[in-house]
Amino acid sequence: MAARIVLDAGHGGRDPGAVYEGRQEKDDALRLALAVGELLQKGGLDVMYTRTEDVYDTPYEKAMMANNADADYFISFHRNAAATPGSGRGVEALVFAEGGVPSAIGNEVNEQLEKVGFANREITERPGLVVLRRTKMPAVLLEVGFIDNPEDNKLYDENFDEMAQGIAQGILNALGLQAQTTEQPSSQPVYKVQVGAYRMGNLANQLLNQLLAEGYPAYIIHQDGLYKVQVGAFEDVDPAAEMERALRHAGYNTFLTR
C-alpha cells in the first residue's frame, strides 16, 4: 500500500496568517500545498489535504485529521514574517525535535529551495507547535520564504513551478522514492473506494470531515479538475469491496476505483 501523506495549507478562513501589502499567507500556502500534492501523487504517495478551499480548522483539528486518517507523514505549508518587514529572508523547516525523518525531509526540501534562490535557514526545533506536537506521525512545518520580503515574494511568484517541484523532490528524496514526470502504470493495482467527487473543494472537505469523524480512513485527491473523496488503498480487491459494502450500508454512494 502506498504511503499516505497529509498536506496542510496553513491558516485559512478567518485566519489569514501573516499579511503584507494585501498578500495573505493562507492563499500562498493553499496554492503551494495543492501544487506539491499533485507532484507527490505522481511520485507514488497517497495524498490527503487538510483543506482544499479557504476554510478554517484549528491546528488541533488538522492534527486529528492526520491521526484519524492513519497518515504516515504530515507536512504543513506556511510563509514566514519578521518583526521588521524586509529584515528576514529564506526558507526554514520546523520540527518537534531534530533527527529522524522530519529533519531528513526538512534538510532535503531546504536544499532544493536553495537551488531556486532562497536562503537556507536550516532546521529549527519548535516542540510547542500543535501540528508538530499532536500528530502521531513524522511532521514538518515548512516556512517557504518571508511574505514581508519583496525578494522572497519575487522568487515565490516567478519560480513557483520550480519551487513546488523542488519541495516534492525533497520529500521524495527523504523517503527514498523517485519522482515521476509522467503517470506510470503500477504493476500492482491499488483499489480505493470513492465516495464523492466535487468541483468545489469546500464540499469535498465537508464529506471528508464527516467520514473521518465516523472513523473511516478518508482523504482527498485533486485530479482531473475534481476534488475526489476516497477511502482506503488496498492491494487486494476483497478488502476494498468489504469497505465499499460498509460505506454503502452506512448510506454513502460509492464505487471502486483503482
Backbone as CSV, one residue per row, in Angstrom:
resi,resn,N_x,N_y,N_z,CA_x,CA_y,CA_z,C_x,C_y,C_z
1,MET,0.842,-1.193,0.000,0.000,0.000,0.000,0.880,1.247,0.000
2,ALA,0.515,2.247,-0.776,1.301,3.469,-0.864,1.297,4.205,0.469
3,ALA,2.430,4.830,0.789,2.498,5.654,1.993,1.551,6.843,1.857
4,ARG,0.906,7.181,2.939,-0.055,8.285,2.931,0.571,9.518,3.566
5,ILE,0.469,10.637,2.874,1.000,11.901,3.375,-0.121,12.931,3.430
6,VAL,-0.209,13.625,4.541,-1.191,14.695,4.703,-0.496,16.028,4.472
7,LEU,-1.038,16.826,3.564,-0.521,18.158,3.287,-1.475,19.187,3.884
8,ASP,-0.926,20.032,4.722,-1.715,21.039,5.424,-1.370,22.428,4.910
9,ALA,-2.330,23.101,4.285,-2.161,24.506,3.926,-2.443,25.341,5.158
10,GLY,-1.441,25.994,5.688,-1.574,26.706,6.947,-2.648,27.783,6.936
11,HIS,-3.247,27.987,8.131,-4.261,29.036,8.337,-5.507,28.757,7.491
12,GLY,-6.191,29.793,7.013,-7.406,29.582,6.225,-8.627,30.216,6.873
13,GLY,-9.625,30.541,6.039,-10.866,31.117,6.543,-10.630,32.426,7.264
14,ARG,-11.114,32.504,8.496,-10.999,33.747,9.270,-9.575,34.034,9.735
15,ASP,-8.681,33.069,9.561,-7.281,33.219,9.980,-6.401,33.379,8.743
16,PRO,-6.015,34.615,8.388,-5.227,34.817,7.168,-3.761,34.477,7.318
17,GLY,-3.289,34.287,8.562,-1.859,34.134,8.769,-1.178,35.484,8.633
18,ALA,0.086,35.471,8.215,0.816,36.724,8.022,0.255,37.468,6.811
19,VAL,0.188,38.783,6.921,-0.351,39.625,5.845,0.653,40.724,5.542
20,TYR,0.884,40.972,4.248,1.808,42.033,3.847,1.325,42.666,2.557
21,GLU,0.988,43.946,2.624,0.530,44.704,1.459,-0.592,43.973,0.706
22,GLY,-1.544,43.451,1.482,-2.695,42.766,0.907,-2.483,41.302,0.594
23,ARG,-1.255,40.849,0.658,-0.953,39.439,0.386,-1.151,38.634,1.662
24,GLN,-1.839,37.492,1.564,-2.177,36.707,2.737,-1.504,35.323,2.682
25,GLU,-0.934,34.960,3.814,-0.229,33.692,3.927,-1.123,32.506,3.575
26,LYS,-2.384,32.553,3.991,-3.273,31.416,3.772,-3.433,31.102,2.290
27,ASP,-3.427,32.134,1.430,-3.600,31.927,-0.007,-2.359,31.292,-0.627
28,ASP,-1.180,31.797,-0.265,0.066,31.228,-0.778,0.211,29.774,-0.334
29,ALA,-0.143,29.506,0.922,0.012,28.151,1.459,-0.883,27.152,0.730
30,LEU,-2.133,27.553,0.451,-3.060,26.643,-0.219,-2.605,26.349,-1.643
31,ARG,-2.225,27.399,-2.370,-1.771,27.202,-3.746,-0.577,26.240,-3.785
32,LEU,0.349,26.402,-2.858,1.544,25.563,-2.849,1.227,24.131,-2.437
33,ALA,0.383,23.949,-1.424,0.031,22.601,-0.976,-0.612,21.796,-2.101
34,LEU,-1.523,22.409,-2.847,-2.195,21.700,-3.936,-1.211,21.344,-5.054
35,ALA,-0.297,22.261,-5.367,0.673,22.004,-6.434,1.632,20.883,-6.042
36,VAL,2.126,20.914,-4.806,3.040,19.861,-4.342,2.310,18.522,-4.265
37,GLY,1.046,18.556,-3.845,0.276,17.320,-3.734,0.154,16.590,-5.055
38,GLU,-0.096,17.315,-6.140,-0.209,16.670,-7.451,1.099,16.002,-7.844
39,LEU,2.222,16.633,-7.537,3.525,16.061,-7.859,3.821,14.828,-7.004
40,LEU,3.430,14.868,-5.740,3.670,13.715,-4.864,2.815,12.521,-5.268
41,GLN,1.614,12.771,-5.774,0.797,11.665,-6.283,1.511,10.968,-7.425
42,LYS,2.131,11.735,-8.315,2.897,11.147,-9.409,4.094,10.368,-8.889
43,GLY,4.600,10.783,-7.718,5.724,10.086,-7.115,5.328,8.838,-6.357
44,GLY,4.036,8.506,-6.345,3.592,7.257,-5.739,3.026,7.379,-4.347
45,LEU,2.893,8.581,-3.820,2.335,8.754,-2.484,0.816,8.921,-2.532
46,ASP,0.172,8.496,-1.477,-1.264,8.665,-1.295,-1.459,10.000,-0.576
47,VAL,-1.990,10.997,-1.271,-2.015,12.368,-0.760,-3.389,12.738,-0.236
48,MET,-3.405,13.351,0.940,-4.624,13.870,1.544,-4.359,15.312,1.958
49,TYR,-5.393,16.158,1.899,-5.263,17.560,2.270,-6.130,17.872,3.488
50,THR,-5.621,18.742,4.363,-6.471,19.201,5.475,-7.498,20.213,4.986
51,ARG,-7.174,20.927,3.911,-8.149,21.821,3.288,-7.788,22.012,1.824
52,THR,-8.817,22.218,1.020,-8.623,22.499,-0.399,-9.314,23.795,-0.794
53,GLU,-9.898,24.476,0.185,-10.569,25.753,-0.028,-10.219,26.680,1.135
54,ASP,-10.735,27.888,1.080,-10.456,28.884,2.101,-11.374,28.669,3.307
55,VAL,-11.045,27.637,4.098,-11.822,27.304,5.292,-10.874,27.239,6.486
56,TYR,-11.454,27.354,7.676,-10.642,27.357,8.887,-10.892,26.109,9.731
57,ASP,-9.811,25.463,10.125,-9.822,24.431,11.154,-8.681,24.750,12.114
58,THR,-8.856,24.442,13.375,-7.799,24.711,14.343,-6.601,23.804,14.067
59,PRO,-5.402,24.189,14.508,-4.250,23.295,14.371,-4.498,21.920,14.989
60,TYR,-5.208,21.895,16.110,-5.518,20.608,16.738,-6.395,19.753,15.822
61,GLU,-7.411,20.369,15.215,-8.291,19.629,14.310,-7.513,19.101,13.113
62,LYS,-6.564,19.871,12.624,-5.744,19.412,11.495,-4.886,18.224,11.905
63,ALA,-4.313,18.285,13.092,-3.521,17.151,13.578,-4.393,15.912,13.722
64,MET,-5.626,16.082,14.193,-6.527,14.948,14.352,-6.953,14.376,12.999
65,MET,-7.097,15.228,11.968,-7.390,14.721,10.628,-6.316,13.731,10.191
66,ALA,-5.058,14.111,10.401,-3.954,13.235,10.007,-3.928,11.966,10.849
67,ASN,-4.155,12.091,12.139,-4.157,10.911,13.020,-5.287,9.962,12.658
68,ASN,-6.483,10.511,12.435,-7.635,9.665,12.111,-7.498,8.992,10.754
69,ALA,-6.752,9.632,9.851,-6.536,9.043,8.529,-5.394,8.039,8.536
70,ASP,-4.775,7.825,9.703,-3.654,6.892,9.825,-2.550,7.244,8.828
71,ALA,-2.239,8.537,8.741,-1.226,9.005,7.795,0.171,8.587,8.247
72,ASP,1.062,8.508,7.287,2.455,8.159,7.562,3.334,9.391,7.744
73,TYR,2.939,10.507,7.109,3.727,11.740,7.175,2.781,12.945,7.150
74,PHE,3.257,14.070,7.700,2.467,15.294,7.752,3.368,16.466,7.409
75,ILE,2.943,17.277,6.416,3.703,18.460,6.022,2.768,19.662,6.064
76,SER,3.167,20.700,6.782,2.365,21.919,6.878,3.094,23.050,6.151
77,PHE,2.366,23.759,5.275,2.946,24.813,4.452,2.610,26.194,5.020
78,HIS,3.643,27.038,5.125,3.473,28.377,5.674,4.406,29.355,4.975
79,ARG,4.182,30.667,5.213,5.118,31.734,4.861,5.552,32.397,6.166
80,ASN,6.791,32.813,6.211,7.331,33.437,7.411,7.096,34.948,7.390
81,ALA,7.357,35.606,8.508,7.275,37.062,8.606,8.200,37.515,9.722
82,ALA,8.755,38.716,9.566,9.706,39.251,10.538,9.072,40.390,11.327
83,ALA,9.655,40.692,12.482,9.167,41.807,13.293,9.299,43.120,12.535
84,THR,10.373,43.234,11.760,10.584,44.397,10.896,10.495,43.930,9.455
85,PRO,9.453,44.339,8.706,9.297,43.866,7.334,10.564,44.064,6.514
86,GLY,10.914,43.000,5.769,12.082,43.050,4.910,13.375,42.623,5.572
87,SER,13.356,42.414,6.888,14.596,42.067,7.584,14.885,40.570,7.596
88,GLY,13.897,39.758,7.267,14.100,38.313,7.234,13.995,37.783,5.829
89,ARG,14.693,36.690,5.544,14.609,36.081,4.231,14.968,34.603,4.333
90,GLY,14.458,33.828,3.383,14.852,32.431,3.294,13.794,31.438,3.721
91,VAL,14.174,30.166,3.611,13.281,29.051,3.930,13.789,28.334,5.174
92,GLU,12.840,27.734,5.890,13.158,27.105,7.165,12.213,25.943,7.388
93,ALA,12.715,24.889,8.007,11.882,23.735,8.342,11.797,23.617,9.862
94,LEU,10.566,23.584,10.389,10.340,23.453,11.818,9.964,22.018,12.147
95,VAL,10.580,21.459,13.194,10.329,20.078,13.601,10.126,20.038,15.116
96,PHE,9.518,18.974,15.579,9.323,18.808,17.024,10.677,18.650,17.719
97,ALA,11.525,17.797,17.143,12.877,17.583,17.656,13.770,17.173,16.492
98,GLU,14.992,17.641,16.504,15.892,17.344,15.397,16.212,15.856,15.333
99,GLY,16.424,15.370,14.105,16.763,13.971,13.884,15.631,13.217,13.210
100,GLY,15.960,12.058,12.656,14.965,11.181,12.060,14.381,11.722,10.765
101,VAL,13.211,11.202,10.422,12.561,11.532,9.157,12.215,13.014,9.038
102,PRO,11.659,13.663,10.078,11.329,15.083,9.913,12.523,15.938,9.505
103,SER,13.664,15.738,10.150,14.844,16.513,9.795,15.342,16.154,8.408
104,ALA,15.230,14.877,8.041,15.643,14.467,6.693,14.802,15.179,5.638
105,ILE,13.483,15.228,5.867,12.600,15.932,4.930,12.951,17.416,4.893
106,GLY,13.094,18.024,6.071,13.392,19.446,6.135,14.687,19.804,5.430
107,ASN,15.735,19.026,5.665,17.026,19.311,5.038,16.966,19.153,3.526
108,GLU,16.298,18.099,3.059,16.192,17.874,1.617,15.405,19.000,0.941
109,VAL,14.295,19.395,1.545,13.475,20.471,0.972,14.247,21.786,0.973
110,ASN,14.913,22.101,2.076,15.680,23.342,2.148,16.763,23.389,1.074
111,GLU,17.431,22.259,0.861,18.488,22.223,-0.146,17.918,22.422,-1.546
112,GLN,16.752,21.837,-1.811,16.119,22.020,-3.115,15.718,23.475,-3.323
113,LEU,15.184,24.114,-2.291,14.746,25.501,-2.416,15.927,26.470,-2.459
114,GLU,17.039,26.058,-1.899,18.250,26.865,-2.011,18.674,26.965,-3.480
115,LYS,18.451,25.887,-4.238,18.768,25.895,-5.667,17.883,26.889,-6.424
116,VAL,16.665,27.103,-5.927,15.751,28.058,-6.559,16.213,29.495,-6.312
117,GLY,16.953,29.702,-5.217,17.451,31.035,-4.905,17.169,31.508,-3.496
118,PHE,16.419,30.716,-2.715,16.113,31.093,-1.339,17.329,30.879,-0.433
119,ALA,17.476,31.719,0.579,18.464,31.482,1.618,18.007,30.292,2.464
120,ASN,18.952,29.471,2.893,18.645,28.264,3.665,18.836,28.559,5.155
121,ARG,17.711,28.647,5.885,17.750,28.909,7.327,17.790,27.608,8.135
122,GLU,17.819,26.483,7.425,18.022,25.149,8.010,16.864,24.708,8.910
123,ILE,17.183,23.927,9.954,16.170,23.271,10.797,16.049,24.006,12.137
124,THR,14.818,24.146,12.618,14.573,24.736,13.934,13.612,23.843,14.711
125,GLU,13.928,23.573,15.959,13.038,22.797,16.817,11.934,23.697,17.371
126,ARG,10.685,23.265,17.211,9.536,24.004,17.741,8.548,23.020,18.373
127,PRO,8.901,22.425,19.518,8.054,21.396,20.129,6.705,21.915,20.611
128,GLY,6.547,23.237,20.711,5.285,23.775,21.187,4.208,23.896,20.129
129,LEU,4.551,23.740,18.860,3.559,23.877,17.794,2.624,22.672,17.786
130,VAL,1.331,22.925,17.788,0.335,21.862,17.920,0.434,20.844,16.790
131,VAL,0.618,21.313,15.534,0.638,20.368,14.414,1.882,19.496,14.432
132,LEU,2.902,19.879,15.197,4.087,19.036,15.356,3.993,18.179,16.624
133,ARG,3.336,18.707,17.628,3.268,18.024,18.931,2.157,16.985,18.996
134,ARG,1.019,17.251,18.312,-0.125,16.364,18.464,-0.267,15.348,17.328
135,THR,0.505,15.476,16.269,0.472,14.470,15.203,1.262,13.243,15.652
136,LYS,0.767,12.076,15.265,1.391,10.819,15.686,2.434,10.328,14.694
137,MET,2.547,10.994,13.551,3.480,10.585,12.510,4.578,11.638,12.348
138,PRO,5.660,11.335,11.636,6.679,12.358,11.375,6.050,13.594,10.746
139,ALA,6.334,14.768,11.319,5.684,16.005,10.884,6.714,17.111,10.707
140,VAL,6.494,17.929,9.683,7.383,19.052,9.376,6.527,20.257,9.015
141,LEU,6.909,21.429,9.499,6.272,22.672,9.091,7.285,23.458,8.255
142,LEU,6.923,23.731,7.011,7.817,24.427,6.091,7.460,25.911,6.033
143,GLU,8.428,26.758,6.331,8.283,28.204,6.167,8.939,28.562,4.835
144,VAL,8.117,28.778,3.807,8.634,28.923,2.444,8.769,30.408,2.106
145,GLY,9.860,31.004,2.560,10.138,32.397,2.281,9.362,33.342,3.184
146,PHE,9.826,34.591,3.258,9.193,35.611,4.081,8.197,36.399,3.242
147,ILE,6.946,36.416,3.689,5.895,37.094,2.935,6.063,38.612,2.971
148,ASP,6.854,39.116,3.942,7.079,40.562,4.031,8.420,40.966,3.424
149,ASN,9.012,40.077,2.628,10.255,40.376,1.926,9.988,40.358,0.423
150,PRO,10.063,41.507,-0.273,9.757,41.547,-1.702,10.608,40.588,-2.542
151,GLU,11.875,40.389,-2.158,12.730,39.485,-2.930,12.266,38.041,-2.791
152,ASP,11.877,37.640,-1.578,11.347,36.287,-1.385,10.037,36.112,-2.150
153,ASN,9.195,37.146,-2.147,7.935,37.061,-2.888,8.180,36.954,-4.388
154,LYS,9.194,37.641,-4.873,9.536,37.564,-6.294,9.978,36.138,-6.646
155,LEU,10.814,35.545,-5.791,11.224,34.154,-6.004,10.013,33.224,-5.981
156,TYR,9.121,33.457,-5.025,7.931,32.612,-4.857,7.055,32.665,-6.104
157,ASP,6.854,33.849,-6.640,5.933,34.020,-7.766,6.555,33.631,-9.106
158,GLU,7.793,34.062,-9.343,8.407,33.844,-10.646,8.953,32.432,-10.821
159,ASN,9.159,31.723,-9.721,9.701,30.366,-9.793,8.769,29.363,-9.120
160,PHE,7.459,29.636,-9.195,6.515,28.817,-8.425,6.595,27.339,-8.814
161,ASP,6.558,27.028,-10.102,6.579,25.626,-10.528,7.869,24.946,-10.099
162,GLU,8.989,25.629,-10.278,10.278,25.057,-9.876,10.324,24.858,-8.362
163,MET,9.740,25.796,-7.624,9.686,25.694,-6.165,8.857,24.493,-5.729
164,ALA,7.667,24.323,-6.323,6.815,23.180,-5.978,7.504,21.864,-6.318
165,GLN,8.149,21.811,-7.468,8.873,20.598,-7.860,10.011,20.313,-6.899
166,GLY,10.703,21.377,-6.456,11.791,21.180,-5.513,11.314,20.623,-4.180
167,ILE,10.190,21.137,-3.685,9.647,20.630,-2.419,9.243,19.165,-2.569
168,ALA,8.533,18.849,-3.655,8.124,17.458,-3.876,9.340,16.555,-4.003
169,GLN,10.348,17.000,-4.746,11.553,16.189,-4.922,12.271,15.988,-3.598
170,GLY,12.329,17.046,-2.773,12.967,16.919,-1.477,12.269,15.902,-0.584
171,ILE,10.933,15.936,-0.581,10.178,14.966,0.221,10.426,13.555,-0.285
172,LEU,10.354,13.369,-1.603,10.575,12.043,-2.179,11.992,11.548,-1.917
173,ASN,12.975,12.448,-2.005,14.361,12.059,-1.720,14.492,11.559,-0.293
174,ALA,13.884,12.295,0.651,13.989,11.927,2.057,13.335,10.573,2.340
175,LEU,12.294,10.255,1.564,11.576,8.990,1.776,12.110,7.864,0.892
176,GLY,13.150,8.146,0.118,13.757,7.118,-0.721,12.923,6.763,-1.933
177,LEU,12.132,7.727,-2.440,11.289,7.483,-3.602,11.785,8.314,-4.775
178,GLN,11.341,7.955,-5.969,11.727,8.661,-7.178,10.549,9.443,-7.715
179,ALA,10.811,10.670,-8.148,9.762,11.452,-8.788,9.500,10.912,-10.181
180,GLN,8.262,11.056,-10.660,7.889,10.645,-11.999,7.415,11.872,-12.754
181,THR,7.892,12.058,-13.960,7.480,13.202,-14.761,6.176,12.932,-15.486
182,THR,5.806,11.668,-15.644,4.537,11.295,-16.257,3.908,10.206,-15.429
183,GLU,2.621,10.034,-15.597,1.928,8.984,-14.875,2.423,7.624,-15.335
184,GLN,2.795,6.779,-14.375,3.298,5.454,-14.687,2.299,4.411,-14.207
185,PRO,1.938,3.443,-15.037,1.042,2.397,-14.579,1.712,1.537,-13.521
186,SER,0.990,1.216,-12.503,1.533,0.382,-11.431,1.418,-1.083,-11.807
187,SER,2.464,-1.842,-11.443,2.424,-3.278,-11.706,1.448,-3.964,-10.762
188,GLN,1.187,-3.344,-9.622,0.245,-3.883,-8.651,-0.901,-2.890,-8.488
189,PRO,-2.118,-3.217,-8.938,-3.215,-2.252,-8.818,-3.547,-1.963,-7.359
190,VAL,-3.928,-0.733,-7.097,-4.364,-0.323,-5.768,-5.833,0.050,-5.874
191,TYR,-6.658,-0.587,-5.058,-8.100,-0.372,-5.095,-8.493,0.636,-4.014
192,LYS,-9.322,1.604,-4.410,-9.808,2.613,-3.480,-11.328,2.719,-3.606
193,VAL,-11.964,3.170,-2.555,-13.403,3.385,-2.584,-13.653,4.885,-2.710
194,GLN,-14.279,5.290,-3.791,-14.587,6.705,-3.980,-15.995,6.991,-3.481
195,VAL,-16.100,8.046,-2.674,-17.366,8.381,-2.029,-17.974,9.664,-2.607
196,GLY,-17.155,10.478,-3.251,-17.673,11.708,-3.833,-16.623,12.389,-4.684
197,ALA,-17.072,13.208,-5.629,-16.177,14.000,-6.480,-16.828,15.354,-6.718
198,TYR,-16.112,16.408,-6.414,-16.692,17.749,-6.449,-15.769,18.738,-7.161
199,ARG,-16.367,19.708,-7.813,-15.589,20.812,-8.347,-15.318,21.863,-7.267
200,MET,-16.123,21.854,-6.232,-15.959,22.787,-5.115,-15.247,22.071,-3.971
201,GLY,-14.070,22.586,-3.607,-13.295,21.928,-2.569,-13.962,21.943,-1.206
202,ASN,-14.775,22.979,-0.912,-15.413,23.028,0.398,-16.407,21.887,0.584
203,LEU,-17.064,21.471,-0.503,-17.988,20.330,-0.409,-17.236,19.038,-0.134
204,ALA,-16.076,18.894,-0.796,-15.247,17.711,-0.543,-14.767,17.689,0.903
205,ASN,-14.399,18.850,1.425,-13.945,18.925,2.817,-15.042,18.555,3.796
206,GLN,-16.264,18.953,3.510,-17.379,18.599,4.393,-17.559,17.087,4.470
207,LEU,-17.506,16.430,3.288,-17.645,14.978,3.270,-16.460,14.312,3.950
208,LEU,-15.256,14.842,3.695,-14.054,14.294,4.328,-14.183,14.321,5.845
209,ASN,-14.552,15.464,6.391,-14.650,15.591,7.849,-15.710,14.658,8.419
210,GLN,-16.803,14.464,7.696,-17.849,13.554,8.141,-17.333,12.119,8.198
211,LEU,-16.623,11.706,7.145,-16.078,10.344,7.099,-15.034,10.124,8.191
212,LEU,-14.145,11.107,8.372,-13.117,10.979,9.409,-13.745,10.902,10.793
213,ALA,-14.801,11.683,11.022,-15.480,11.663,12.313,-16.108,10.300,12.599
214,GLU,-16.464,9.588,11.519,-17.048,8.256,11.672,-15.997,7.153,11.674
215,GLY,-14.733,7.535,11.610,-13.655,6.560,11.739,-13.143,5.952,10.444
216,TYR,-13.575,6.471,9.297,-13.103,5.929,8.019,-11.779,6.596,7.617
217,PRO,-10.839,5.844,7.053,-9.552,6.415,6.617,-9.706,7.161,5.300
218,ALA,-10.359,8.305,5.360,-10.687,9.075,4.156,-9.618,10.120,3.873
219,TYR,-9.585,10.586,2.640,-8.636,11.609,2.218,-9.159,12.210,0.921
220,ILE,-8.515,13.287,0.476,-8.901,13.964,-0.763,-7.736,13.935,-1.738
221,ILE,-8.020,13.636,-3.003,-7.033,13.829,-4.052,-7.602,14.839,-5.053
222,HIS,-6.721,15.641,-5.630,-7.138,16.623,-6.633,-6.703,16.087,-7.986
223,GLN,-7.665,15.728,-8.812,-7.359,15.030,-10.063,-8.419,15.382,-11.108
224,ASP,-7.962,15.659,-12.321,-8.868,15.956,-13.442,-9.812,17.116,-13.126
225,GLY,-9.327,18.080,-12.362,-10.138,19.232,-12.026,-11.179,18.992,-10.957
226,LEU,-11.138,17.809,-10.323,-12.119,17.467,-9.298,-11.430,17.165,-7.972
227,TYR,-12.130,17.454,-6.879,-11.694,17.057,-5.546,-12.397,15.744,-5.217
228,LYS,-11.640,14.655,-5.242,-12.223,13.326,-5.073,-12.000,12.834,-3.649
229,VAL,-13.095,12.465,-3.004,-13.032,11.949,-1.640,-12.990,10.421,-1.716
230,GLN,-11.912,9.846,-1.223,-11.719,8.404,-1.313,-11.406,7.831,0.059
231,VAL,-11.593,6.523,0.167,-11.366,5.829,1.437,-10.477,4.617,1.169
232,GLY,-9.396,4.494,1.925,-8.538,3.327,1.860,-7.718,3.230,0.592
233,ALA,-6.758,2.313,0.620,-5.941,1.976,-0.546,-5.516,0.532,-0.348
234,PHE,-6.105,-0.381,-1.123,-5.969,-1.814,-0.893,-5.279,-2.498,-2.077
235,GLU,-4.335,-3.369,-1.787,-3.669,-4.114,-2.848,-4.554,-5.244,-3.373
236,ASP,-5.492,-5.704,-2.548,-6.407,-6.780,-2.952,-7.827,-6.244,-3.046
237,VAL,-8.597,-6.796,-3.980,-9.929,-6.266,-4.225,-10.911,-6.648,-3.113
238,ASP,-10.693,-7.784,-2.452,-11.659,-8.252,-1.448,-11.823,-7.273,-0.278
239,PRO,-10.736,-6.826,0.365,-10.941,-5.858,1.463,-11.496,-4.520,0.964
240,ALA,-11.170,-4.169,-0.281,-11.735,-2.941,-0.848,-13.243,-3.090,-1.013
241,ALA,-13.682,-4.245,-1.504,-15.102,-4.498,-1.678,-15.817,-4.524,-0.326
242,GLU,-15.138,-5.055,0.685,-15.723,-5.081,2.023,-15.907,-3.656,2.562
243,MET,-14.914,-2.786,2.322,-15.028,-1.396,2.742,-16.163,-0.704,1.991
244,GLU,-16.290,-0.986,0.703,-17.360,-0.371,-0.078,-18.731,-0.785,0.457
245,ARG,-18.868,-2.062,0.784,-20.150,-2.535,1.327,-20.470,-1.831,2.649
246,ALA,-19.458,-1.659,3.490,-19.669,-0.998,4.782,-20.115,0.455,4.582
247,LEU,-19.495,1.118,3.631,-19.855,2.507,3.360,-21.259,2.613,2.768
248,ARG,-21.594,1.693,1.873,-22.942,1.688,1.300,-23.983,1.435,2.386
249,HIS,-23.673,0.504,3.294,-24.589,0.189,4.389,-24.779,1.416,5.291
250,ALA,-23.733,2.272,5.359,-23.810,3.487,6.179,-24.519,4.624,5.443
251,GLY,-24.924,4.370,4.193,-25.710,5.358,3.469,-24.953,6.176,2.447
252,TYR,-23.702,5.808,2.147,-22.914,6.568,1.176,-23.040,5.952,-0.216
253,ASN,-22.972,6.799,-1.237,-22.904,6.339,-2.615,-21.446,6.120,-2.985
254,THR,-21.090,4.928,-3.389,-19.679,4.590,-3.585,-19.467,3.823,-4.874
255,PHE,-18.200,3.777,-5.283,-17.779,2.823,-6.301,-16.294,2.559,-6.140
256,LEU,-15.856,1.420,-6.615,-14.444,1.037,-6.528,-13.676,1.668,-7.678
257,THR,-12.472,2.128,-7.375,-11.593,2.652,-8.418,-10.190,2.127,-8.156
258,ARG,-9.382,2.154,-9.185,-8.001,1.720,-8.984,-7.076,2.491,-9.910
